[in-house]
C-alpha cells in the first residue's frame, strides 16, 4: 500500500478526501480478487495494485458532498488530468442498465454499480446507487458433504464433469432450509463411500464422501484462479 499512499501524496492538492477501490488487474485488465489478497499479504507486492478513484468528497477547503455526482466527478477528472498509474480515474458510462449488466457478465466481470447522476454524497447504502452482480447457475455433482449436528448438512462438496472426468470445484454451504438440509443428509448417508471419487487439490477437507449420484443446482459469483466456486448458493437438486 506504500506505493499508493505515495502516489496520493503526489496529487495536485493540499487536502482531499476521495472514494475509490484498490484492485490488482488480471491479464485482461479486470479485477482479480485472488491476486489482490496475495498482494496484500506479507509477501505481496503493493506495486501490483491500482487505485481507481470514482468520487471526490473534499478538496482544499471545499466540501463537495452536496454537489451532484456528475459535478464531483468532473472536478475529480480535472484533478487527475495527467496523473498516471497507480492512480486512475474511474470512467462512468450513461447507458441502459440491463444492457450494461449483460455486457459486464459477458466480459466475466463481477457486475455493475448504477448511480443517480444528480445525487449528493451519502455514506453507506442509499437508494441513490445499487450494485447488481453477475451470477452463474450450474448443475454440479455432489461428491461429499460436511455433516452438522442433529442430522443436518453444513456443506456440500461439488465437482464438475469435464470430458469423462469429475473435477473438484469446492463447496456450497448455504441456500437450503432445515427441512431440505435434513432431506439431503438422509439421501447422502445412504450412498457414503470410504474415499472421494475425485482428486482433491491441496489438503482434503474434513468431509464424508459419497457416490457421485446426486446433482445440485448452484449459483455462484465467480471462479477463483484455483478453479473453486466463489460465493456459491444451493438452489435445489439438479
Residue pairs with C-beta under 8 A, 6 or more apart in sequence:
1 22
1 40
1 46
1 49
2 46
3 46
3 47
3 49
3 86
4 22
4 46
4 49
4 51
4 86
4 87
7 51
7 86
7 87
8 18
8 51
8 87
11 79
11 80
11 83
11 87
12 79
13 59
13 60
13 79
14 60
15 58
15 59
15 60
15 61
16 56
16 58
16 59
16 60
16 79
17 56
17 57
17 58
18 53
18 55
18 56
18 57
18 76
19 53
19 54
19 55
19 56
19 57
19 121
20 51
20 52
20 53
20 54
20 55
20 90
21 31
21 51
21 52
21 54
21 90
22 36
22 49
22 50
22 51
22 52
23 31
23 32
23 36
23 49
23 50
23 52
24 31
24 32
24 35
24 36
24 38
24 39
24 48
24 49
24 50
25 31
25 32
25 35
25 50
26 32
26 35
28 108
30 107
30 108
30 109
31 109
31 110
32 225
33 222
33 224
33 230
34 224
34 225
34 226
35 48
35 225
36 49
38 44
39 45
39 46
39 48
39 49
47 86
49 86
50 85
50 86
50 87
50 88
51 86
51 87
51 88
52 88
52 89
52 90
53 76
53 80
53 87
53 88
53 89
53 90
54 73
54 76
54 90
54 92
55 69
55 72
55 73
55 76
55 121
56 64
56 72
56 73
56 75
56 76
56 79
57 63
57 64
57 65
57 72
57 121
58 64
58 65
59 75
59 79
64 71
64 72
64 75
64 121
65 120
65 121
65 122
66 120
66 121
67 120
68 117
68 118
68 119
68 120
69 115
69 116
69 117
69 118
69 119
69 120
69 121
70 117
70 118
72 121
73 92
76 89
77 89
80 87
80 88
80 89
83 89
92 115
93 100
94 117
97 112
97 114
97 132
100 112
100 114
101 111
101 112
101 132
101 134
104 110
104 111
104 112
104 134
105 111
105 134
108 222
109 134
110 133
110 134
110 221
110 222
111 131
111 132
111 133
111 134
112 131
112 132
113 129
113 130
113 131
113 132
114 129
114 130
114 132
115 128
115 129
116 128
116 129
119 126
119 128
119 129
120 128
122 128
133 221
134 221
134 222
135 219
135 220
135 221
136 219
136 220
136 221
136 222
137 217
137 218
137 219
137 235
138 160
138 217
138 218
138 220
139 215
139 216
139 217
139 218
139 238
140 158
140 159
140 160
140 169
140 215
140 216
140 218
140 238
141 158
141 159
141 160
141 161
141 166
141 212
141 214
141 215
141 216
142 156
142 157
142 158
142 188
142 210
142 212
142 214
142 215
142 216
143 157
143 158
143 159
143 166
143 168
143 196
143 197
143 198
143 209
143 210
143 212
144 156
144 157
144 196
144 205
144 207
144 208
144 209
144 210
145 153
145 154
145 155
145 156
145 157
145 184
145 185
145 188
145 207
145 208
145 210
146 153
146 154
146 155
146 156
146 157
146 171
146 173
146 205
146 206
146 207
146 208
147 153
147 154
147 185
147 208
148 154
148 181
151 182
151 185
151 186
152 178
152 181
152 182
152 185
153 176
153 181
153 184
153 185
153 188
154 173
155 171
155 172
155 173
155 207
156 171
156 172
156 173
156 184
156 216
156 234
157 168
157 170
157 171
157 196
157 205
157 207
157 209
158 168
158 169
158 170
158 171
158 172
158 216
158 218
158 229
158 232
159 166
159 167
159 168
159 169
159 197
159 198
159 212
160 166
160 167
160 169
161 167
165 198
166 197
166 198
166 212
167 198
167 199
167 227
168 196
168 198
168 199
168 200
168 201
169 223
169 227
169 228
169 229
170 228
170 229
170 232
171 205
171 229
171 232
172 216
172 218
172 220
172 229
172 232
172 233
172 234
173 232
174 232
174 233
174 234
175 233
175 234
175 235
176 184
176 234
187 214
188 208
188 210
188 214
191 210
191 211
191 213
191 214
192 208
192 209
192 210
193 209
193 210
193 211
194 209
195 209
196 204
196 207
196 209
197 209
197 211
197 212
198 212
201 226
201 227
214 237
215 237
215 238
216 234
216 236
216 237
216 238
217 234
217 235
217 236
217 237
217 238
218 229
218 232
218 233
218 234
218 235
219 232
219 233
219 235
220 229
220 230
220 231
220 232
220 233
221 230
221 231
222 230
222 231
223 229
223 230
224 230
